[in-house]
Amino acid sequence: MKRAFAALDLGTSNLKLVAWIPGEKVEFLGSLPNEIQAGPDGACRCGFKEIHTSALKMLKTLGQWSEAAGVRELSLGFCGHVSSLLAWDTRANAPVEDGAPIWMDTTCRGSVPVLRAFLEGGRDLLELGTFLPAATNWLATKLHHAAAGKNHSHDILFLQFHDALHLLLTGKARSHFSSQISLVDHRSGAYAPALLEFAGVSLGQLPDVASHPALPLLDRPRRECGLPKETLVYPGLGDYYGAFLGLFLGAGDGFCLAHTSEQAGICNLDKDKGVPPKGLIRISVLGRSFDYGSTTSGGANVNWLQKNILGRENGLVDLEARACAVPPGSEGLMHLPYLSGERAPLWDEARRGVFAGLALHHGDAHLFRAVLEGVAMARRQLFESLPGSIPARITLAGGSTVNGLWNRIRASILGQPVRVLRHYGVSLLGTLRHMLELEGCREHSELLRQELKFESVEPETAWRSSYEASYRRFLELQQTMARWDHS
């Protein structure tokens, strides 16, 4: 019987679906947009009803593909953005309310100092096996904020969006430890009791993260979506975890995942190699460890500029073309990209975004290039927080890599060539690889590596001296504005 694997990514901006029959090419089966609802005082939410409706549409597409391809056995995996806080009523088997704060939401910033005090003195290393710098974007801070002064009913579960989808498809509340990153001991993959106590939740109010085999798909959603009778569903991965798997990195390789926000770091040789660099997170993936930092800046800065400053949400191709004519350094215009505070390497929820050096001759192309440069300089600062020098080989992947100018700027500011991965969803590839590894199909896993196609982007020699001077000014401006942000 023909066997297939499929992966569904519940991303911040889009839902994407791929399917694969080993020995054939991975097929992209489409995407659907996900609406982000921004509100006052840092509120940022998504609606589960829309996500669930879109996911079912995509699973029906998967059912049609499976039938046409003659698939009789299917393994289905999920990945998605983490630190969303969906309160789920187990009696009604539905969300308490449709809208739920996602990782970008900063309304829980009042719990950040409490988390910082709780973890001081190396308690994060003791309880979690890694550094966990205080940030608004952790599930721990969201839960602590939500639990303040309240007694949550034990009939309430707290789920990521992909956890909720898994529950509706299988009848079981299960997750992968990577989706509960701020609540689990990274050495064992189990919940850390001290962090649950801090967050104000019991073990029974969270999805089970024990190591489980896949579960069979319930009959009702299977029939609704037309999926094969032998369909197994895996608990959802954190999208970053899926991406680490999908990059197929070697020891010493650096990486930057360039999406709405960005993550950057390095792949280590073995998972127990000393203590992680201070301020960075260490996670074990298939016998390797990754030291990395998540940020709040990235494609979100470009989206903000287009929508709120330039008053348009299209025309990126024209804007990029005109920004190519702007000299490196944007003729004295500089951007600090901290529109939602910043995580790695600053870990400071009070940081704010800045345009400095504005003059009458600066136009929209200058603003655009300054945003690209500001985000790239922030990533250089993150790479410089790693021990030693910036990695000699850096892989760049994600939606923002379609911007060729940005890739050239990144390489030039880092002072290293970057390998740009040309693929529509590295997290999707990693989710496929995860299922294959669990099922002992490593020979099939290696076939996925053939899906990876790279383009090398070299630093622009003529830009290097300008960017070295700009980077020094960037750090000086950052220090100056830190006093303003905290005043």
Secondary structure, DSSP 8 states (H G I E B T S, - for coil): -EEEEEEEEE-SSEEEEEEE-TTS--EEEEEEE---EE-GGG-EEEEHHHHHHHHHHHHHHHHHHHHHHTEEEEEEEEEE-S---EEEETTTTEESSSEEE-TT--TTGGGHHHHHHHHGGGHHHHHHSS-----TTSHHHHHHHHHTT----TTEEEE-HHHHHHHHHHSS-B--GGGGTTTB-TTT-SB-HHHHHHHT--GGGS-B-S----EE--HHHHHHHT--SEEEE---EEHHHHHHHHTT--TT-EEEEESSSEEEEEE-SSTT-S---TT-EEEEETTEEEEEEE-S-SHHHHHHIIIIISS-S--HHHHHHHHTTS-TTGGG-EEE--TT-B-TTT-BTT---EEES--TT--HHHHHHHHHHHHHHHHHHHHHTSSSSS-S-EEEESGGGG-HHHHHHHHHHHTS-EEEE--S-HHHHHHHHHHHHHTT-HHHHHHHHTT--EEEE---GGGHHHHHHHHHHHHHHHHHHHHHHT-
